[in-house]
Amino acid sequence: MAAAISGAGRCRLSKVGAGRRPPPARVRVAVRLRPFVDGTAAAGEPPCVRGLDSCSLEIANWRNHQETLKYQFDAFYGERSSQQDVYAGSVQPILRHLLEGQNASVLAYGPTGAGKTHTMLGSPEQPGVIPRALMDLLQLTREEGGEGRPWALSVTMSYLEIYQEKVLDLLDPASGDLVIREDCRGNILIPGLTQKPITSFADFERHFLPASRNRTVGATRLNQRSSRSHAVLLVKVDQRERLAPFRQREGKLYLIDLAGSEDNRRTGNKGLRLKESGAINSSLFVLGKVVDALNQGLPRVPYRDSKLTRLLQDSLGGSAHSILIANIAPERRFYLDTVSALNFAARSKEVINRPFTNESLQLRVLAPIKLSQKELVGPSEAKRARGPEEEEIGSPEPTAAPASASQKLSPLQKLSSMDPAVLERLLSLDRLLGSQGSQGTHGLNTPRRERMVLMKTMEEKDLEIERLKMKQKELEAKVLAQEAVDPKDKENSSPAVLRPLARRTVTVAQPLKKAVVMPLQLIQEQAASPNAEIHILKKKGRKRKVRAAGGFSYTSGKLESLDASEPEEKAEDCWELQISPELLAHGRQKILDLLNEGSARDLRSLQRIGQKKAQLIVGWRELHGPFSQVEDLERVEGISGKQMESFLKANILGLAACHRCDTS
């Protein structure tokens, strides 16, 4: 669903000001430790992770069991923390940035079975980050976009998954693999992605719940409903200012549930599950490379090495307020996965983003205001413009000026006669154009004396144009009078006195003549049988009428006039291609036989067909059956319509000529 932008034009404002970079904002990292599952706590197994306070934790050092590794993050949520604690402490504060036209991202990261999907989605009894964030965001938009508020707000949602490096639309599963693009301002977008407008939480549930069932899940040894893809919920908030200068803002919220990294020795993945696990681990490995490149300040950040990192380009090192929620497990069998997740979270904490306000200006064109001549020039100027005779007889002043004059002089009208609201809007627009370096004439705040000078100059220009038009009409009348002279008087006139041509003669280049070289045997046979009906090329003469517009021609020492109503006929030769229908039918049939029965080597004998295209044709024939007509060749992948047209032109004529030689 594409959004249509109305108005006269749209100009981009600076992100944070001229010559100043956006302020930095570090990626905030929160760690959540899930409780024990499967009765491991009852067996007396001690946890491998222990929280120290609300921001730090420690884990046993696998190199030395007498030591522990300590990590410091922005927030730490222990086993007893609730969904509301995680949401209110880390996610809720960034929603306000969306109403300022800035982007925000929330990522759930961790190994498989660590509780990422539970943190993002939750359950009907304990809703997660996504339903809580949408409920609060819709409430904020209703409050800020109500009647009497300066901004009008609208919210849309999109839902997609990245499954085996394919971007799939969960709201429209039949759309297929989508591409990720980047616009001229560096924003990441996905053409063709479905956008659904939502105004309430009921609208969100009506679209989100069916789409969630389209996400790819599977069972492994560690998780009965393991996510086999990365899910991304995109919520877009559009704001439009109701009053001048009619600004527009756009904020995006990315809610991302990443698939967990997997150790196939413990998950027991085979077949399709093994392939899915390889794609997940590969994308997460590229994600780690992106974080390392940003921390080291490398000149190239490998965003394009994976669809996931390409989509997260705004979230990591881009223009979004980012929150990373690292989910870890307390069981000792997840120790290596927990250490890996904590190390990634510690590196991500050093990534710097630079959020800015995505704001643009919508320019609106005001309707032209038609005013009378008295309002345009003022009462004193109109009185002086009248003649003394008009003042004596007391003739009334003109009440209205022509429409064209009012439109021309509408920028120079008297400011006191305008509506105050319209005047304020025009003056603000004039100041805005002046601040952006506009070179146009600022007539709104022009003093009275300068305004009168401009009006006088415009009147003089109009009089000059009228005078030139009258002069042109006089010259055209003289030329017509000269053309009406008797031709006999022209012949008796002295040849030494020649009048110039009335119009300049334009010569048109004739098209180049083309010919087709035929075999010698075919030429000899056509010469021996002149009544043959088969012709490859035929010379044809046609006459073309050339009309001379009131000029003169010089022929055989005499100057003759050419009347504009008498066209002159000129004959020119052209070549017309004529092929017998029988030859055309035979050529098409021979090509069709080669396409259906010929090998790759036989197909290479045709013009415009190489080794690669011949193999494509043979493969398509084995898959879909024989060709019914020559035009079916366009259905073969890799052969376009233009290539098909050149193929027919190059082969049918040659095969027709060869058939004529064979029959002779």
N, C-alpha and C positions, 0 to 999 in steps of 0.2 A: 504494500500500500504506500504509494509515493505521496509525499506532501507537496502540494502546489503552493508556490510563493507568489503572492499577488503584489502589485504595486509597480511604480515606474522603474525603480532600480534598487539595488542593494549594495551598500559599500561596507567593507570590513573595517571595524575599528581596531585600534592597537590593543594588544592583549593586556598589558598592564601599564602602558605609557611609552612614550618615545625614548629610545635609547636605554631602557632599563629592563633587566631580565626578571622573570617572575621569582618570587621568594621561594627558597627550597623548602621541601617538606619530606622528612624521612619516612620510609615505610615502617609502619607500626606493626609489631609482632606480639601476638598473644599465644600462649601455650595452654592447651586443655588436656588434662589427664583423666581418662575415663576410668570407671571402677572395674574391678575384676568381673570376669564372666566365666560361665561353665563350672562354677563351684571351686575355682582354684583358690579363692580366699579362704574357704572353709578347710582346705587341705593344709593350711598353715604356711603357704608359700609367701615369703616376704616380697614386697615390691622392689623393683630395681630402680625406681625413681621416687624421690621424696621432695616435697615442697618445703622451702625455707620460709618464705613470706609471700606477699601478694605479687611479687615481681621476680622472684628468683627460685631456683630449684637445684638439686644436685643428683648425680647419677654415679654409680660405681664405675671406676676406671677399669676397663677390661685388660689393660696392660699390668696394672698393679691393684690387686684387690684391697690393699690397705689404704688406698687413696680414693677420692671422689672428684668428679668433674662438676664444677659449678657454672651455671648459666644465668645471665641476667637479661630479662626481657621487659617489655612494656607492661605486661600483665601475665599472671599465672593463675589458672583456675584448677583447683584440685578435684578430687573424686566427688566431693559433696556439693560442688557448684551446680547451679541450676541453669536452664536455658535462658532465663531472664537475666541472670548475673552476667553471662557471656554477652548477651545482646546489649544490655544497658551499659556495660563497662567499656565495650570496644566498638560496637557497630553504630549504635544510636547517635553518638556525637557527630558522625560524618554526614548524616542525612541533611543537615542544614546547608552544607556546601552545594547541594544540588539546586537549591533555590537561588544561589548566587551565580548560577551558570557554570559551575565547575563539575568535574568528573570525580567519581569515587569507585573503589573496587574493594570487594571482600573475597578472599581466597581461603578455602579450606584445604590444608595440605597434611599429608601423613601417610603411613603405610596402610595396607589393606587391613580392614577390621579394626581400625583405631577410632571410628565414630565420626567420620567426616560428614557423611550423609545425614546422620542423626543431628549433628550440629547445625547443618544448613536447613534441613526440612523438618526434622523432629517428628512428632506424632500428634494426633488430635488432642491428646491430653497435655502434651508438652510441645507446643509449636516451636520451630527453630528460628534461625535468623531470617530466612526468606519471608515467611508469612508475617513475622513481627515487623520487619522493615517495610513491607508493602502496606501494612495497615497504618503505620505511623506516617509514611510518605503521602499516602492518599489523604490522610487527615490534615497534613500540613498544606497540601495543595488546595484543599477546600477552604482553609482559613485564609491563605494568602491570595487566592483568586476569587474571592467573593465579590459581591456587588459593592461598589464604592472603593475598592482597592485599585491601586495604579496598574497592576499586572493581571493579565488573564492567563491561566495555566491549563495545560493539558498533559496527560500521561499516556504513554504507549508502552507495550511490552513485546519482547521477542524472546524465544526460547530455542536453543540449539544445543547440539552435542558434537564432539569431535571423536569419531569412532574410526580407528585405524587410519588416521590422517585424512579423514573425509569429514567435511562440515555438513551436517544434516540438520534440516529445519524440523524441530519436533512439533511445531504447530501445523506444518504441512509436510508430512513425511514423503509425499510423492514428488517433491520438488527436486530430489536428487542431491548430488554433491555441489555445494556452493563454493564460490571463490572469495578470497579476502583481498580487498583493494585498499589503496591509500589515496586520499584526495590531495588537491594542491596545497592544503594547509597542514598536511601531515596527519589527519585524522583517519583512523582505521574504520572501514565500513565493509558491509557484506551486501552486494547488490542482489536483489531477489529475496531477501530475508523477510518473512512475514512480520508485520507489525499490527498489533491489536490495541485499539484504544480502550482504556479502562477508566471508569469514574468512581468505582466503589470496589470494596473487597470481594463482593459477590461476583462482579465482572472478572476479577483476577482469578478466582477459583474456577469459574466456568471455562476459562481458557487453559489454566495451568494444570489442573488435575488430569484432564485427558491427555495433555502433552507429556506429563510425567510418566504415564504408562507406556509411552512410545520409546522411552530411554532404554538402552541395551543393558541388561543385567544378566548375571549368571552365577551358578553355584560353584564354589571351590571348597577345599578342605577347611579353610579358615573362615569362610563367610558364605552363608547360604544365599544371600542376595548381594553379591559383589558387583559394584559398578564397573562396567567394562568400557566406559567412555568418560570423557570430561564434559560436564554439563555447565552451560553458561546461560544465565538469565539476564537479559539486558532490559533495563527500565530507563526510558527516556522522558525527561521533563522539559517541555517547551513552554517558554514564557514570552508573551507579547505585551508591550506597553500600550495602555489605552490612550494616553495623551502624548503630545509632542515631547521628545523627537522620535517616538514610535520605535524604541529599541526592541531587540529580540535576543533572548538568551536560550541556551540549550545545555542541559546537564544530563550526564549519563551515569547510571549505576550498574556496575557489573557484579553479579553474585555468582561465584564460580565454585562448583563442587568438583575438585580434581579427583581423578581415579588414583587409587593407592598403588605405590610401588610393590612389586611382588617378587618373592623368591620361589621360583618354580619347583625347587626341591621340596619345599614345605606345602605349597598349594596343590601339587600334583596335577598341574595343567598339562593337557595333551590336546593335539589337534587344533581346533579353532580357539580354545582357551589359551593355548600356548602362543598362537599368533597374536591374539588380543593382548596378552601380557607383554609380548615383545614390543608392540606399538606403544603401550602405556609407558614402559620403562624407557623407551627411546625418547619420547617427548619429555618425560621428567628429567632425563639426562641433559637434554638441550636446555631445559629450564635452569638447571644448575650452571651450565656454561654461560648463560645470559647473565645470571647473578654475579658470577665470578668476573666476567668481562666488565660489568658496570663498576664493581668494586675496585678493580685494577685500573680503570680508566683507559681501556684499550680503544684504539680508533675504530675497530669494527666489532659490533655487538651482533651475535648470530641470531637475530630475531627470525630471519627467513628460513632457518634450518628446520622449523617445525610449525605446523598450523597453530599449535597451542601458544607458542611464544610470539608468533605473529599477531595473534588476537590479544595477547597480554602486553603489547608494546606500550600502551598507555599506562598500564598498571605498574610496570617495572621500568623505572627510568624515564617515564613519560610525564603526562600532565594530570595525573589522578591522585587523589588522597587514598592510599592503599592500606588495607588491613590484612595481615596474614595470620590466620588461626591455624597453628600447628597442633594436630591431634596425635597423641602418643598413648601407648598401652603400658600398663604396669607389669605385665607378666615378663618373666625372665626369658622366655622363648622369643619374645619380640625385642630383645636387648639391642641387637645390631640395627634393626630398623628404627628403634627409638633414638639411638645415637646419631644415625644418619639424618633423621628428621630434625633433631636439635641442632646439628651442625648447619644444615641448610637454613633453618630459621635464624641462626646467629649471623650467617652471611647476608641474608636478606635484610636484616636490620640496618645494614650499612648502606643500602641503596637509597639514593636521593632522587626524588621526583620534584617537578616544578609545576604545580597546578596554576592555571590561569582561568580567567572568566571568558567563556565562549559567547561573546556578545557581538551583535551586528546591528546595523541601522537600516530601517525600512523607510525609504523616501517615498512620499506620496505627492502626486501632482494635484494642485488645486485647479478647479475649473476657472476659465477666463472670466473676468468680471467686465461686463459691458456698462460703460458710463457715458454720460452725455458730454458734449464738448465743453459745457460750462464747468462740469466737475473736473474735467481733465486739465483745463488751463486756469481755472479760477475766475471769479467774477470781474476783477479789475482787468485782467489780460483779455477776456472776451469783449469787454467794453471798448478797449483800445483797438482790438482787431477789427471792429465794425467801422465802416466808412462814415464820414460826416453826414451824408445824405440819409443813411439809415437812422442815424440818431435824430435827425430833424423830423422825419415822418414817424419815428417811434416804432420802427419795425421790431417784431419780437425776436429774441435771440433763438438760435437753433436749439431745439430741444434734444436732439439725438445726433450722434455722429455715426458715420458708416460703421458697419460691423468690423470691416478690415482695419479701419483706423483705431477703433477701440481695442482691438486685439493687439495691434502694434504698440499702442501707447499705454496699455494697461499697467506695465511696470512703473510708469512715470506718473501715476495718478496722485492726486492730492491725498495725503495720509489722513487728514482730518475727516474725510468723507467715508472712511472705511470702518467696518465693524471692529471694535477693540480686540475681540478674540482672534479674528482673522489677522489683524495687524500684528498681534503678538506672535502668532505662528510664523508669519512671513519674516518678521525681524529675526526670530531665532534661526530660521532656515538660512537667512542671509549671513548671519554671523557664523553659522556652521560652515557654509561654503567658503567664507573668507578665511576661516582658520585652516581649511584644507587646501588652500592655495588656488582657489578658483579665480580665473582670469576674466570672468564676465563683468558687465557693468552693474554696479550696485546702485540701482535706481530707487530703492526703497527709502534710504536715508540720504538722498541727494538734496543739497540745499536748493532753495527756490530759484535763485539766479542761474545756477548751473542747469537746472531742469528746463528753464526757458531756452537756454542756448541749445540744448539737445533737441528740443522740439522744433526750433527754428531750422536746425541742420537737417532734420528729417523731412521737413516741408520742402526745403530747397532740393533735396535729393529726389523727392517725388516729382517736382516740377521739371527737373532735368530729364527724368525718365520719360515723362509725357512728351517733352519737346523732341527727344530722340525718336520716339515712336511716330510722331507726325512727320518728321523728316524722312523716316524709312518709308512711310506710305507714299510721300511725294515722289521719291526715287522709283518706287515700284510702278507708279502711274506713268512716269516718263518712259520706263522700259516697255510697258504694255503699249503705249502710243507708238513707239518706234517699231514694235513688232507688227502693228496694224498697217504699215506702209505697203503700197502695191508692189508685188515682186518685180514688175516691169521697170519701175523706177529704180529698183536696186540694180538691175542689169545695165541700164543706161548710165548709171553713176560711174564716176571715174574709178578704175581699179586701184589707183594709187592711194585713194582715201578709203581706208577700211576701218569700220567701227569695231570696237572690241567685242568679244563674245559675251553674251549676257550671262551665261552660266558656265562654270568650269566643267569640262568633260571628264568623267570618271571612267577609267578603263578597268575592267574586271578581268583578272587572270583566269584563263581557261583551265579546266581540270586536266590533269595529266592523263594520257591515254595508256591503258594497260592491255597487255596481250598475254595469252597463254601459249606456251610452246608445246606443240603436239608431236607425237611420234611420226617419223617419215612415212611409214607404211600407211598410216591413217590419212595423211595428207594426199599421198598418191592415189589411194582408193577413192577419196572424195573427189579428186580431180578427174578420175576415170568415170565415175558415175555422178554426173552433175545433178541428177534427179533424186539423190539420196536425201533422206529426211533427217539424218543425224548431223547436227552441227554443234561444235564445241564453242566457237566464238563467231559472232556475226557483227559486221560493220553496219551501222545504222546512222543515217543522217536525219537531223531534225532541225526545224526552223524555230528560232527564238525571236520574239518581238522585243525591240528596244525602243523605248519612248524617249525622245529628246525633248526636254522642257524648254521651248522658246529659244533655241540657239541658232547657229549658222554652220553650214558645211561648205568646204571648198573642193569642187570636183571639176576636172578638165578646164582649169583656168577660170572658172566662174564661181562666184560666191552665191550660193543658194540658201534660202531660208528653210528651216525645218519647223513646221507647225507643231504645236504641242499636242494637237488632237490626232496627228497622223503618225502612227507607229512605224518604225523601220524594221523590216524583217531581215535577220541574218541567219545563215545556215551554218551549222557547225557539225562536225563528225563526232560520234561517240561509239563506244564499243558496248555491246549488250551480250551477256552470257546466257546461252541457251543450251540446255542439256536435255536429251531425250528422256522422257519418263521411264522408258524401259531400262535405259542405262542406270538411272538413279535407283530404280528398284533392284536391279541386279547388284549394284555396288552395296546397297544396304544389306541385301541378303548374304552377300559374300562376307561382309564384316560380321553379321550375326552368326554365320556358321563358324567363323574363326573364334568368336567369343565363346560359343557353346562347345566346340569340339577341339579347338586348337590347344596345343600345349603352350607352356610359357615361352618356349623358343619360337613357336609359330606366331604368337601374339607380338613378339618383338619385331616381326617383319612389318607391322603396321607403323605408320608414322605417329609421332608423339607418344609412343608406348615404349618405355624402357624396361629394364629388368625388374625394378621395384613395382611399377604399376602392373606388369604382367603377372607377378606373383599375387598381388592384391586381387586381380580379376579371377585368377584360378581359385584362390581361397574363397572368394565370395560365391563362385559358381558351385563349389563343393558344399557350401553351407546352405545356400538358398535355392539351388537348382538352376536350370538353364535360364538364359535371358529371353524374354518374350519379344523385346524390340531393342534397337540400338540405343534408344534414349535411356534405357534402364542402367546404362553405364554410369549415370550421374549418382546412382544409389551406392556405388562402391565408395568406401571411405578413402579419402585422399585424392579424389577426382572431382574438381569443382565444375560449375556450369560453364565458365569461360574456357576451361581446358576441354570440356566436351564439345563446345562449338568449334574450336580450332581443330580438334580431332576429326570431326565430320568434314570440315572444309578440306583438310589435307588428304583424307583417305578416299572419300567417295568419288571425287573427280579423277584421281589416279586410277582407281580400280575400274571405273567406267571406261577410261581410255585403254587400259590393258585388255579389258574384255572385247573392245572393238578390234584391237590388233589380233587377239586370239581367234576371233571368228573369221577374220580375213585370211 
